[in-house]
Structure formats: structure tokens, C-alpha cells
Amino acid sequence: MQLSESTWTDVEEEAPDLAVLPVGSTEQHGPHAPLGTDSLIAEAIATAAAEEYDGEAVVAPTVPVAIAEEHRHFPGTLWVSSSTFRAYVSETIESLFYHGCSRVVVVNGHGGNVNALRECCARLTRDNPAYVAPFTWFEAVSGRMGHGGTLETALISQIAPETIKTEELEAAAADGVEYWGEYQSGTNLAYDSIEFTTNGVVGDPTQADETLGEELLTEATEALLELLATVDRRGLKAPDAP
């Protein structure tokens, strides 16, 4: 069930206990991939898993703007502060609680959201008779994650091929870098992506194709399905109980 496509009477009739909240970002992904890459991927995986899930799972509208200030030097990138993001996501989930969704999985598509989501999901679980779990798709699939690199480009080529500028792939790879960040003594010295990649690309998008994208979508969806089943079975504790 897609919440944005349902009526309130649909929700009342189905009375879902389990919800999926896609969270993405609006940020640069090189000259070849759309700014909405993270949001498109998160929504596609969340929707695919909810449709296949053997039970009722409602898909909430995607959160499209997140913690992405590190990409601000590239036009079109939007961002909010970590505190604003945590508050917005938390209050959205609390509204799902209000309507009976006591179990929520946040499907995340952006690396910059990981720490904040872990924090707010923990807080919501500690403070409510509910359970909230963050799921980041690229932590659940095979392959090394870059930025606008092989994995993301492959998935977007599968989900929304019309958004990829194929004529830019070679230049994107040639001007990109292999690794994220600038490290010394285990410390990433770079706070912004422009410090180590002039075109925003980390990885090789020329190695992406729809076949790999299909495999990644299947792998991520299956991983999310397993998590949904686990969260759905999980017993709920009183707030702040051990």
C-alpha cells in the first residue's frame, strides 16, 4: 500500500502495523546521474519489498532532502541540518505510530544520513512502545559503494534509465576518483566532496548496466524483505525497558 495513493478509509480498513519510510537526498551524482538518485533508489527498493512482502506493509512518502551539505559546491544540491533532519524523520514516524504503525523500517539511500538515522531510530524505540530500524541498501548488497559510481549508476539504469546521460559516462569515469575522501592516519581530512573529486564521481559508472542494476535491486529487496519479516515478528517493549 502506497500511503500517498491511498484514501484515509483505505488505511482505516487495512489498519497496517508495519510501515516503510524511504529516505533519500537531493544532491549531485556526477554529470551523468540525476540529483534524485538516492531518493529514487530508496523508494524503488521500499516499494518492491512492500509489494512482495507476505503481509501488509504501508509505504510512506519519500523524504527527499537530507544531510548533504558536503555536496553544496555542486549546483542543485539541497540540504538540511542534522538536527532538522532528525526532527523531521522522527516526527513523521511518530505520526505513523499515531495511526497504529508500531513497527517502522526506514529505507535509506544516502550515506550522509546513516548516523542520524541510527540515532533517531534508537531514540524512537527507547521512548515508545514501538520498534524502528534503519536499513541502508548499499550496506546490504555486494560490491564497493562509491558516489555516482558503478552501483548507483547500475541501479538507476534499472529503475529510471531515462534519467541517465549515457553520453557523459566516459567523461564522468575519466574525471572521477577511485576512493571517497582524503585519509591520513585513519582520519578523513576532507569535509566536502569537492576537495577530492572535481566532478562529484567516486567509482566507475561505465561498468554499470541494467543487468547489474537488476541484480542489485533483487539483492537489496530480498535483504529488506528479511528485515521486514524480522521487525514484524519482533516483540514490543515498554518505553526504556531493557
C-alpha positions as CSV (number, residue, x, y, z in Angstrom):
1,M,0.0,0.0,0.0
2,Q,1.4,3.4,-1.1
3,L,0.2,5.9,1.6
4,S,0.2,8.8,-0.9
5,E,-2.1,6.9,-3.3
6,S,-4.5,5.7,-0.7
7,T,-7.5,7.3,0.9
8,W,-7.9,7.6,4.7
9,T,-10.6,4.9,4.5
10,D,-8.2,2.6,2.8
11,V,-5.8,3.0,5.7
12,E,-8.6,2.6,8.3
13,E,-9.7,-0.6,6.6
14,E,-6.2,-2.2,6.2
15,A,-5.0,-1.0,9.6
16,P,-1.3,-1.7,8.8
17,D,1.0,-2.3,11.7
18,L,4.2,-2.2,9.6
19,A,5.4,0.8,7.7
20,V,8.3,1.5,5.4
21,L,9.7,5.1,5.1
22,P,12.1,5.7,2.2
23,V,14.7,8.4,2.8
24,G,16.9,9.8,0.2
25,S,18.6,13.0,-0.8
26,T,18.7,15.7,-3.5
27,E,22.4,16.0,-4.3
28,Q,24.9,15.8,-7.1
29,H,25.8,12.4,-8.6
30,G,28.2,13.4,-11.2
31,P,27.4,14.8,-14.7
32,H,25.6,11.6,-15.7
33,A,23.1,10.7,-12.9
34,P,20.2,12.7,-11.5
35,L,20.2,14.7,-8.3
36,G,17.4,12.5,-7.0
37,T,19.4,9.3,-7.3
38,D,19.3,8.4,-3.6
39,S,15.6,9.1,-3.3
40,L,14.7,7.2,-6.5
41,I,16.6,4.1,-5.3
42,A,15.3,4.2,-1.7
43,E,11.7,4.5,-3.0
44,A,12.1,1.7,-5.6
45,I,13.6,-0.8,-3.0
46,A,11.0,0.1,-0.4
47,T,8.1,-0.3,-2.9
48,A,9.4,-3.6,-4.3
49,A,9.8,-5.1,-0.9
50,A,6.4,-3.9,0.3
51,E,4.7,-5.3,-2.8
52,E,6.4,-8.7,-2.3
53,Y,6.0,-8.9,1.5
54,D,3.8,-11.6,2.8
55,G,1.8,-9.3,5.0
56,E,0.5,-5.7,5.0
57,A,3.2,-3.0,4.8
58,V,2.4,0.6,4.0
59,V,5.0,2.7,2.1
60,A,5.1,6.3,3.4
61,P,6.1,9.2,1.1
62,T,9.8,9.6,0.4
63,V,11.8,12.2,2.4
64,P,13.7,13.9,-0.5
65,V,16.1,16.4,1.2
66,A,18.5,15.3,3.9
67,I,22.1,15.7,5.2
68,A,24.1,16.6,2.1
69,E,25.9,19.8,2.8
70,E,29.2,18.1,1.8
71,H,27.9,18.3,-1.8
72,R,26.9,22.0,-1.7
73,H,29.5,23.2,-4.2
74,F,27.6,21.4,-6.9
75,P,24.6,23.2,-8.2
76,G,21.2,21.7,-7.5
77,T,22.2,20.1,-4.2
78,L,19.8,20.7,-1.3
79,W,20.4,20.0,2.3
80,V,19.2,20.5,5.9
81,S,21.0,20.4,9.2
82,S,21.3,17.1,11.0
83,S,19.0,18.3,13.8
84,T,16.3,19.3,11.3
85,F,16.6,16.0,9.5
86,R,16.4,14.0,12.7
87,A,13.4,16.0,13.9
88,Y,11.6,15.7,10.6
89,V,12.1,12.0,10.2
90,S,11.3,11.4,13.9
91,E,8.0,13.3,13.8
92,T,7.0,11.7,10.5
93,I,7.5,8.3,12.2
94,E,5.6,9.4,15.3
95,S,2.6,10.2,13.1
96,L,2.8,6.7,11.7
97,F,2.8,5.5,15.4
98,Y,-0.4,7.5,15.9
99,H,-2.2,5.6,13.2
100,G,-1.2,2.2,14.5
101,C,2.1,1.5,12.7
102,S,4.2,0.4,15.7
103,R,6.9,-1.1,13.5
104,V,8.7,1.0,11.0
105,V,11.7,0.4,8.7
106,V,13.5,3.4,7.3
107,V,14.9,2.6,3.9
108,N,17.9,4.9,3.4
109,G,19.6,5.7,0.1
110,H,22.3,8.3,1.3
111,G,25.4,7.7,3.2
112,G,25.2,11.1,4.9
113,N,22.0,10.0,6.7
114,V,23.3,6.9,8.3
115,N,24.5,8.2,11.7
116,A,21.5,10.5,12.2
117,L,19.0,7.7,11.3
118,R,20.7,5.3,13.7
119,E,20.3,7.9,16.4
120,C,16.7,8.8,15.8
121,C,15.6,5.2,15.3
122,A,17.1,4.3,18.6
123,R,15.5,7.2,20.4
124,L,12.1,6.4,19.0
125,T,12.4,2.8,20.0
126,R,13.5,3.7,23.5
127,D,10.8,6.2,24.1
128,N,7.8,4.4,22.6
129,P,6.1,1.0,22.6
130,A,7.4,0.6,19.1
131,Y,10.4,-0.7,17.1
132,V,12.1,1.4,14.4
133,A,15.0,0.0,12.3
134,P,17.2,1.8,9.7
135,F,18.1,-0.1,6.5
136,T,20.7,1.3,4.1
137,W,20.6,-0.5,0.8
138,F,24.3,-0.4,-0.1
139,E,25.2,-1.9,3.2
140,A,23.2,-5.0,2.3
141,V,24.4,-5.7,-1.2
142,S,27.6,-7.0,-2.9
143,G,30.1,-4.5,-4.3
144,R,32.0,-1.4,-3.1
145,M,29.9,1.7,-2.9
146,G,31.2,4.9,-4.5
147,H,29.3,8.0,-5.4
148,G,27.7,8.1,-8.8
149,G,29.9,5.1,-9.5
150,T,29.1,1.6,-10.6
151,L,26.5,0.5,-8.0
152,E,24.3,3.7,-8.1
153,T,24.5,4.1,-11.8
154,A,23.6,0.5,-12.4
155,L,20.5,0.8,-10.1
156,I,19.3,4.0,-11.7
157,S,19.8,2.4,-15.1
158,Q,17.4,-0.3,-14.0
159,I,14.9,1.9,-12.1
160,A,14.9,5.1,-14.3
161,P,17.1,4.6,-17.4
162,E,15.7,7.8,-19.0
163,T,17.4,9.9,-16.3
164,I,21.0,8.7,-17.1
165,K,23.0,10.8,-19.5
166,T,24.9,7.9,-21.3
167,E,26.9,10.4,-23.4
168,E,28.5,11.6,-20.1
169,L,29.6,8.2,-18.8
170,E,33.1,8.1,-20.2
171,A,34.0,11.7,-19.1
172,A,32.4,11.0,-15.7
173,A,34.7,8.0,-15.2
174,A,37.8,9.7,-16.6
175,D,37.4,12.7,-14.3
176,G,36.2,10.8,-11.2
177,V,38.3,9.3,-8.4
178,E,38.6,5.7,-7.0
179,Y,38.1,6.3,-3.3
180,W,35.9,8.6,-1.2
181,G,37.8,11.1,1.0
182,E,41.3,12.1,1.8
183,Y,42.8,10.0,4.5
184,Q,45.7,10.3,6.9
185,S,46.3,8.2,10.0
186,G,42.8,6.7,9.6
187,T,41.2,10.2,9.5
188,N,39.3,11.6,6.6
189,L,40.7,15.1,6.2
190,A,38.1,16.2,3.6
191,Y,34.8,17.5,4.8
192,D,33.4,18.3,1.4
193,S,33.4,16.2,-1.8
194,I,34.8,19.0,-3.9
195,E,38.1,18.5,-2.0
196,F,38.8,15.2,-3.7
197,T,36.5,14.9,-6.8
198,T,36.1,17.8,-9.2
199,N,33.0,16.2,-10.9
200,G,31.5,14.5,-7.9
201,V,32.1,11.0,-9.1
202,V,33.7,8.2,-7.0
203,G,33.9,4.9,-8.8
204,D,33.5,3.9,-12.4
205,P,30.0,4.4,-13.9
206,T,31.0,2.9,-17.2
207,Q,30.9,-0.5,-15.5
208,A,27.2,-0.2,-14.8
209,D,24.5,-1.7,-16.8
210,E,20.8,-2.7,-16.4
211,T,21.7,-6.3,-15.7
212,L,23.8,-5.4,-12.7
213,G,21.1,-3.0,-11.7
214,E,18.5,-5.8,-11.8
215,E,20.8,-8.0,-9.6
216,L,21.3,-5.2,-7.1
217,L,17.6,-4.4,-6.9
218,T,16.8,-8.0,-6.3
219,E,19.6,-8.4,-3.7
220,A,18.5,-5.2,-1.8
221,T,14.8,-6.1,-2.0
222,E,15.5,-9.6,-0.6
223,A,17.6,-8.2,2.2
224,L,14.8,-5.7,3.1
225,L,12.2,-8.5,2.9
226,E,14.1,-10.5,5.5
227,L,14.4,-7.4,7.7
228,L,10.7,-6.6,7.4
229,A,9.8,-10.1,8.5
230,T,12.1,-9.9,11.5
231,V,10.8,-6.5,12.6
232,D,7.2,-7.6,12.1
233,R,7.8,-10.6,14.4
234,R,9.7,-8.5,17.0
235,G,8.0,-8.1,20.3
236,L,7.5,-4.6,21.6
237,K,8.8,-3.4,24.9
238,A,7.6,-0.8,27.3
239,P,9.4,2.5,26.8
240,D,13.0,2.4,28.0
241,A,12.7,-1.3,29.1
242,P,15.9,-3.4,29.0
